[in-house]
Amino acid sequence: MYKKYFAFPYVFWILCGTIIPIGMIFYYGFTDRSGMFTTANVLAILEPVHRKALGMSLLLSLISTLICLLTAFPLALILKGSRLGRKGFMVFIFVLPMWMNFLLRTMAWQVILEKGGIFNTMLSYLHLPQFQLINTPAAIVLGMVYDFLPFMVLPIYNVLMKIDGNIIEAAYDLGAGRGKVFSSVVLPLSVPGIVSGVTMVFVPSLTTFVISNILGGGKIYLIGNIIEQEFTTSANWNLGSGLSLVMMLFIVISMAILRVLDSKGEGNFI
Protein backbone atom coordinates (compact mmCIF):
# COMPACT_ATOMS: atom_id res chain seq x y z
CA MET A 1 0.00 0.00 0.00
CA TYR A 2 2.78 2.38 0.86
CA LYS A 3 5.17 1.19 -1.86
CA LYS A 4 4.08 3.95 -4.22
CA TYR A 5 5.42 6.56 -1.81
CA PHE A 6 8.95 5.23 -2.36
CA ALA A 7 8.70 6.53 -5.92
CA PHE A 8 8.35 10.14 -4.76
CA PRO A 9 12.12 10.83 -4.59
CA TYR A 10 12.52 9.49 -8.13
CA VAL A 11 9.59 11.56 -9.40
CA PHE A 12 10.99 14.64 -7.67
CA TRP A 13 14.40 14.00 -9.23
CA ILE A 14 12.94 13.57 -12.74
CA LEU A 15 10.84 16.69 -12.28
CA CYS A 16 13.72 18.91 -11.13
CA GLY A 17 16.45 17.37 -13.26
CA THR A 18 14.64 16.70 -16.52
CA ILE A 19 11.15 18.10 -17.00
CA ILE A 20 11.72 21.60 -15.59
CA PRO A 21 15.05 22.17 -17.46
CA ILE A 22 13.55 20.96 -20.75
CA GLY A 23 10.53 23.18 -20.15
CA MET A 24 12.82 26.16 -19.62
CA ILE A 25 14.69 25.38 -22.83
CA PHE A 26 11.39 25.32 -24.73
CA TYR A 27 10.35 28.60 -23.11
CA TYR A 28 13.58 30.44 -23.90
CA GLY A 29 13.84 28.83 -27.33
CA PHE A 30 10.48 30.17 -28.47
CA THR A 31 10.68 33.64 -26.88
CA ASP A 32 12.86 36.68 -27.37
CA ARG A 33 14.56 38.72 -24.66
CA SER A 34 11.33 40.60 -24.02
CA GLY A 35 9.38 37.37 -23.52
CA MET A 36 7.44 37.57 -26.79
CA PHE A 37 6.84 34.40 -28.81
CA THR A 38 9.18 33.92 -31.76
CA THR A 39 10.60 31.15 -33.94
CA ALA A 40 13.70 33.16 -34.86
CA ASN A 41 15.85 31.32 -32.33
CA VAL A 42 15.08 27.95 -33.89
CA LEU A 43 15.30 29.19 -37.47
CA ALA A 44 18.72 30.68 -36.65
CA ILE A 45 20.13 27.22 -37.40
CA LEU A 46 19.71 28.14 -41.08
CA GLU A 47 22.27 30.92 -40.78
CA PRO A 48 25.54 30.03 -42.58
CA VAL A 49 27.71 29.96 -39.44
CA HIS A 50 25.26 27.77 -37.54
CA ARG A 51 24.56 25.53 -40.53
CA LYS A 52 28.28 25.01 -41.06
CA ALA A 53 28.83 24.18 -37.39
CA LEU A 54 25.94 21.71 -37.41
CA GLY A 55 27.25 20.04 -40.56
CA MET A 56 30.73 19.72 -39.05
CA SER A 57 29.26 18.30 -35.84
CA LEU A 58 27.25 15.69 -37.74
CA LEU A 59 30.23 14.74 -39.90
CA LEU A 60 32.72 14.36 -37.06
CA SER A 61 30.25 12.54 -34.82
CA LEU A 62 29.38 10.08 -37.59
CA ILE A 63 33.07 9.46 -38.34
CA SER A 64 33.93 8.94 -34.69
CA THR A 65 30.93 6.64 -34.19
CA LEU A 66 31.90 4.56 -37.22
CA ILE A 67 35.52 4.30 -36.07
CA CYS A 68 34.37 3.29 -32.59
CA LEU A 69 32.08 0.62 -34.04
CA LEU A 70 34.74 -0.81 -36.36
CA THR A 71 37.21 -0.86 -33.47
CA ALA A 72 34.89 -2.04 -30.72
CA PHE A 73 33.31 -5.03 -32.46
CA PRO A 74 36.58 -6.93 -33.06
CA LEU A 75 37.71 -5.99 -29.55
CA ALA A 76 34.47 -7.33 -28.08
CA LEU A 77 34.88 -10.56 -30.06
CA ILE A 78 38.44 -10.94 -28.76
CA LEU A 79 37.28 -10.28 -25.20
CA LYS A 80 34.51 -12.86 -25.56
CA GLY A 81 36.90 -15.53 -26.78
CA SER A 82 39.76 -14.82 -24.39
CA ARG A 83 40.10 -16.21 -20.90
CA LEU A 84 41.10 -12.79 -19.56
CA GLY A 85 37.99 -11.27 -21.10
CA ARG A 86 35.77 -13.85 -19.40
CA LYS A 87 37.37 -13.13 -16.05
CA GLY A 88 36.71 -9.43 -16.51
CA PHE A 89 40.36 -8.32 -16.38
CA MET A 90 40.46 -6.90 -19.92
CA VAL A 91 37.06 -5.30 -19.45
CA PHE A 92 38.46 -3.64 -16.35
CA ILE A 93 41.37 -2.30 -18.43
CA PHE A 94 38.92 -0.72 -20.89
CA VAL A 95 36.82 0.80 -18.12
CA LEU A 96 39.82 2.07 -16.13
CA PRO A 97 40.35 5.29 -18.19
CA MET A 98 36.73 6.22 -17.51
CA TRP A 99 37.63 6.58 -13.83
CA MET A 100 39.84 9.53 -14.74
CA ASN A 101 38.36 12.98 -15.16
CA PHE A 102 37.05 13.56 -18.70
CA LEU A 103 38.78 16.92 -18.94
CA LEU A 104 42.15 15.51 -17.87
CA ARG A 105 41.95 12.73 -20.44
CA THR A 106 41.28 15.24 -23.20
CA MET A 107 44.07 17.54 -22.05
CA ALA A 108 46.44 14.57 -22.09
CA TRP A 109 45.83 14.23 -25.82
CA GLN A 110 46.58 17.93 -26.21
CA VAL A 111 50.02 17.29 -24.72
CA ILE A 112 50.52 14.32 -27.04
CA LEU A 113 49.39 16.01 -30.26
CA GLU A 114 50.69 19.56 -29.90
CA LYS A 115 53.50 20.76 -32.15
CA GLY A 116 56.24 20.02 -29.62
CA GLY A 117 54.35 17.15 -28.03
CA ILE A 118 55.12 13.50 -27.53
CA PHE A 119 53.93 12.38 -30.97
CA ASN A 120 56.06 14.82 -32.97
CA THR A 121 59.01 14.28 -30.63
CA MET A 122 58.94 10.57 -31.41
CA LEU A 123 58.72 11.29 -35.14
CA SER A 124 61.66 13.66 -34.87
CA TYR A 125 63.68 11.03 -32.99
CA LEU A 126 62.97 8.55 -35.81
CA HIS A 127 63.93 11.19 -38.41
CA LEU A 128 60.40 11.19 -39.84
CA PRO A 129 58.43 14.24 -40.97
CA GLN A 130 56.28 15.83 -38.28
CA PHE A 131 52.54 16.32 -38.55
CA GLN A 132 50.29 19.18 -37.49
CA LEU A 133 47.51 17.26 -35.77
CA ILE A 134 46.48 19.64 -33.02
CA ASN A 135 43.74 22.14 -33.88
CA THR A 136 42.45 19.94 -36.72
CA PRO A 137 39.26 17.90 -37.22
CA ALA A 138 41.39 14.74 -37.05
CA ALA A 139 42.47 15.64 -33.51
CA ILE A 140 38.84 16.16 -32.47
CA VAL A 141 37.82 12.79 -33.94
CA LEU A 142 40.75 11.15 -32.15
CA GLY A 143 39.65 12.67 -28.86
CA MET A 144 36.06 11.55 -29.41
CA VAL A 145 37.12 7.99 -30.24
CA TYR A 146 39.38 7.76 -27.21
CA ASP A 147 36.82 9.20 -24.78
CA PHE A 148 33.77 7.33 -26.06
CA LEU A 149 35.20 3.98 -27.23
CA PRO A 150 34.41 2.19 -23.92
CA PHE A 151 30.75 3.14 -24.36
CA MET A 152 30.78 1.16 -27.61
CA VAL A 153 32.82 -1.81 -26.40
CA LEU A 154 30.87 -2.62 -23.25
CA PRO A 155 27.33 -2.92 -24.73
CA ILE A 156 28.58 -5.06 -27.62
CA TYR A 157 30.64 -7.22 -25.26
CA ASN A 158 27.67 -7.73 -22.92
CA VAL A 159 25.45 -8.84 -25.82
CA LEU A 160 28.10 -11.17 -27.25
CA MET A 161 28.57 -12.81 -23.85
CA LYS A 162 24.83 -13.63 -23.78
CA ILE A 163 24.89 -15.48 -27.10
CA ASP A 164 24.40 -19.19 -26.44
CA GLY A 165 27.41 -21.11 -27.71
CA ASN A 166 25.13 -23.99 -28.70
CA ILE A 167 23.55 -21.79 -31.38
CA ILE A 168 26.94 -21.13 -32.95
CA GLU A 169 27.89 -24.80 -32.73
CA ALA A 170 24.59 -25.75 -34.38
CA ALA A 171 25.33 -23.38 -37.26
CA TYR A 172 28.72 -25.01 -37.79
CA ASP A 173 27.14 -28.48 -37.63
CA LEU A 174 24.70 -27.47 -40.37
CA GLY A 175 27.62 -26.67 -42.67
CA ALA A 176 27.93 -22.90 -42.25
CA GLY A 177 31.40 -21.40 -42.54
CA ARG A 178 32.84 -18.73 -40.28
CA GLY A 179 31.68 -15.90 -42.51
CA LYS A 180 28.15 -17.27 -42.69
CA VAL A 181 28.01 -17.85 -38.94
CA PHE A 182 29.15 -14.30 -38.31
CA SER A 183 26.76 -12.67 -40.79
CA SER A 184 23.71 -14.83 -40.05
CA VAL A 185 24.09 -15.60 -36.34
CA VAL A 186 26.58 -13.42 -34.44
CA LEU A 187 25.87 -10.09 -36.12
CA PRO A 188 22.04 -10.25 -35.94
CA LEU A 189 22.13 -11.28 -32.29
CA SER A 190 24.56 -8.46 -31.45
CA VAL A 191 22.46 -5.70 -33.03
CA PRO A 192 20.90 -4.58 -29.70
CA GLY A 193 24.41 -3.99 -28.32
CA ILE A 194 25.45 -2.20 -31.49
CA VAL A 195 22.41 0.06 -31.32
CA SER A 196 23.07 0.84 -27.66
CA GLY A 197 26.74 1.56 -28.35
CA VAL A 198 26.04 3.76 -31.36
CA THR A 199 23.54 5.77 -29.32
CA MET A 200 25.95 6.18 -26.41
CA VAL A 201 28.73 7.38 -28.74
CA PHE A 202 26.83 9.42 -31.33
CA VAL A 203 24.81 11.56 -28.91
CA PRO A 204 27.73 12.88 -26.79
CA SER A 205 29.89 13.24 -29.92
CA LEU A 206 27.23 15.39 -31.54
CA THR A 207 26.80 17.65 -28.53
CA THR A 208 30.38 17.90 -27.27
CA PHE A 209 32.17 21.21 -26.97
CA VAL A 210 34.98 20.42 -24.51
CA ILE A 211 36.89 18.17 -26.92
CA SER A 212 36.66 20.66 -29.77
CA ASN A 213 37.69 23.52 -27.46
CA ILE A 214 40.82 21.72 -26.26
CA LEU A 215 41.91 19.70 -29.30
CA GLY A 216 40.50 22.15 -31.85
CA GLY A 217 42.06 25.17 -30.18
CA GLY A 218 38.89 27.21 -30.64
CA LYS A 219 39.52 27.21 -34.41
CA ILE A 220 36.96 24.55 -35.32
CA TYR A 221 33.44 25.40 -34.25
CA LEU A 222 30.94 22.66 -33.62
CA ILE A 223 27.32 23.39 -32.83
CA GLY A 224 28.01 22.53 -29.20
CA ASN A 225 30.62 25.30 -29.04
CA ILE A 226 28.20 27.86 -30.40
CA ILE A 227 25.46 26.84 -27.95
CA GLU A 228 27.93 26.95 -25.05
CA GLN A 229 29.09 30.45 -26.06
CA GLU A 230 25.52 31.72 -26.38
CA PHE A 231 24.81 30.63 -22.80
CA THR A 232 28.10 31.82 -21.29
CA THR A 233 29.89 34.49 -23.32
CA SER A 234 26.97 36.16 -25.11
CA ALA A 235 24.43 35.52 -22.32
CA ASN A 236 21.82 34.94 -25.04
CA TRP A 237 19.84 32.11 -23.50
CA ASN A 238 17.08 32.48 -26.07
CA LEU A 239 19.29 31.78 -29.07
CA GLY A 240 21.20 29.09 -27.19
CA SER A 241 17.94 27.36 -26.26
CA GLY A 242 16.64 27.59 -29.82
CA LEU A 243 19.76 25.93 -31.20
CA SER A 244 19.56 23.33 -28.42
CA LEU A 245 16.04 22.44 -29.53
CA VAL A 246 17.34 21.76 -33.03
CA MET A 247 20.02 19.52 -31.55
CA MET A 248 17.38 17.69 -29.53
CA LEU A 249 15.42 17.12 -32.73
CA PHE A 250 18.44 15.53 -34.43
CA ILE A 251 19.05 13.33 -31.40
CA VAL A 252 15.41 12.19 -31.24
CA ILE A 253 15.43 11.37 -34.97
CA SER A 254 18.67 9.40 -34.69
CA MET A 255 17.38 7.46 -31.68
CA ALA A 256 14.11 6.70 -33.50
CA ILE A 257 16.05 5.32 -36.48
CA LEU A 258 18.21 3.20 -34.20
CA ARG A 259 15.14 1.90 -32.39
CA VAL A 260 13.70 0.73 -35.72
CA LEU A 261 16.95 -1.03 -36.55
CA ASP A 262 16.96 -2.63 -33.12
CA SER A 263 13.43 -3.96 -33.48
CA LYS A 264 14.25 -5.46 -36.86
CA GLY A 265 17.58 -6.76 -35.73
CA GLU A 266 16.40 -9.08 -32.98
CA GLY A 267 16.34 -11.89 -35.47
CA ASN A 268 16.07 -10.67 -39.05
CA PHE A 269 18.78 -8.09 -39.49
CA ILE A 270 20.46 -9.99 -42.32
N, C-alpha and C positions, 0 to 999 in steps of 0.2 A: 504493500500500500504506500509506503513511504519511499520506495525505490526511485520514483520519478523526481523526488527532490534532490537526489544526488546528481542529476543532470543540470541543475541550476548553475553551478560554477562553469560548466562547459558552455552553456547557452550564454552566460554573461561574457565569457572570453570571446566567443564567436561574434557577439554583438559589438563589443568594444574593439576587437582586433580585426574584424573583417567587414561587417555590415556598415558600421558607422564610417570608417575610412573610405570605403567604396562609395557610399552615399555622398560624402564630401567631395570626392573626385568628380562625381556626376554633377554636383551642384556648381562647383567652380568651372568645370569644363563647359557648361552650357550657360554661363553668365559672364558678363564683363565686370570690370572693376567697380562699376556702379551698382551691380546686382541685377542688371537687366538681362533678359534672355537673349542668347545669341548662339549661332552655330559657327562663328568665325574661328573660335579656338580649335574646333575639330577640323574645319576645312583648311586650317593653316598647314596641315600636313601636305597640301598640294603645292606649297611654296617650294621653289627650287632647292633651297638649302635644306629644308626638312625632308623633301622627297629624296634627295641625294643621300642624306644620313640614314633614312629608312632603308633605302636600297642597299647601302653598304652593310647595315646591320643584318638584313636578311641574308645577304651573300656570305658574310663571314660566319654567321651562325649556322647556315646550312653546310658550309665547308667544314667547320669544326665538328658538327654533329656527324657528318659522313666519315671524317677521319676517326672520330671516337668509335663509331660503329665498326669500321673495318679493322680497327686495332683491338677493340674489346672482344669481339666474337671469337677470334682465334685464341686470345688470352683465356677467355672463359672455357673454351674447349680444352686447353692445356691444363687449366686448374681442375677441371672435372676429371681428367684422366690421370692426374698425378697424385701420388700418395700425399705429398705436402699440401696440395689443394684440398684433399678430402679432410685432412686434419685441421684445416683452417689457417695454417701458418702463412701461406702465400696470400690468402685473402687478407690476413692481418697486415701484411706488407703493403698491399694496395690501399688499405684503409688508413694506414699510419699517417701519410701526409695530410689527410683531412683533419687530423688532430691539431695541426699547426694553423695559426691564424691565416685567413685567406689573403689578407693584405701582405703579410710577410712572404708568403709563397710567391706572390706576384712580383714583389720587389726583388726577390732572389733572382728571378729571370731577368730583371732589368740589369742586375750586376753581371749576369752571364752574357747578355746580348749586347751591352753597350760597346761603343767603339773601342775602348781600351779594356774590355771585359775579358772574362775567362775564355770565351769561345774564340775571339780574335787573337788572344795571346797564344792559345794552342796552335792556331793556324800559322801564326808568325814563327813559332818555335819549329814547326814542320816545314817552314819555307814555302807555305802555300798562300795564295792571295786571300786577303781579308774581305769580309762581307759586311755590308751595312744592313743589319737586321733590325736594330732598334728603331722605333718610330716608323715602322712599316706595317701594312696589313698582315704580313706573314708573322710578325712578332705577336700581334694580337691573337691570331689563330693559334699560335703555339701556346700562348698563355691560356686560352680557352680550353684547348685539348688537355693540357696538363692539369688544370684545376677541376675540370668536369669529367675526365675519363673514369674515375672510380664510380661515378653515378651511372655510367653505361655498363661497366664490368659487372657490378654486383647484381643488378636485376637479371641480366642474361645468365650469369653463373647460377643464381638461385633457381631459375627455370630449368636450366640444363641438369642440375642435380636432382630435379624431381622427375626427370624422364626415366621411365621404367626400362632397365637394361634388357628385360625380356622382349620388349617391343623391337629393339634394335637387333637382337639375336634372331628374332622371328623373320625380320626383313632379310637378313643374311641367309637364313635357311631357305627362304623362298627364291633365292638366286639373285638378289639385288647386290650391286656393287657398292663400293664406298660412296661414289658420287650420287648414286640413286638413293641410298640410305640417308645421306645428308640432305638432299633436296626434297625428298618425299616424306621423311620422318623427323629428322632432327630440326631442320629449319622451320617447318610448320608448327611443331610443338614449342619452339622457342620464341614465336612471334609475340606472345604477351610480354616476355622480358624485353624484347627489342623495342616494343612500343613504349613500355615504361622507361627504358633507358633513353630513347630518343626524346621523350617528353622532358625528362629530367635534365637533359643536356641542352636541347634547343631553346627552352624557355629562358633559363638564366643567360645563355649566350646572346639571345636576342635583346635582352633588357640590360645587359651589363654596361657599366660606365667606368668602373674602377680599373679593369684590365686595359681598356683603351686609353685611359688617362695616364697610366704608368708606362705601359709598353708602347703606346702610340705617341707619347710625349705631347699630348694636346694638339697634335697636327692632323689626326684622323678622327673626324667626328662621327660617332654613331648616334642613333636616335636617343639612346640612354643618356649620352653626354648632354645633348640639347635639353632634354627634360630636366636633368639634374641642375643645369645652369639656370633654367627658368625658375626653379624653386628656390635656389640659393643665391646666385649672383644677381639675377634680374628681379627677383622677388615678384615674378609674374605667375602667381599660382593658377590663374585662369588659363593661360596658354599652356602651362606645364600639364595641367589636368586634362585639357583637350587633347594634347598629344598622347598622354597616357591612355586615354580612352581608345585611341586608334591602336595603340600597342596591345591593349586588352582584346580588341577585336581580332587582331592577327593571332594572338595566343589562343583565343577560343576557337577560331577556325582551324588552326593547326591541331588542337586537341580533338576536335570533332572528326577530322580526317583520320587521325591515329586511332580513334575509338572505332571507326568503321573498319579499318584494317585489322584491328584486334578481334573484332567480332567475326570477321571472315577467316581470320587466321587460326582459330582454335582447331580447325581440322582440315580446312580446304584452301589453304593459302597458295599451294602450288596447283 
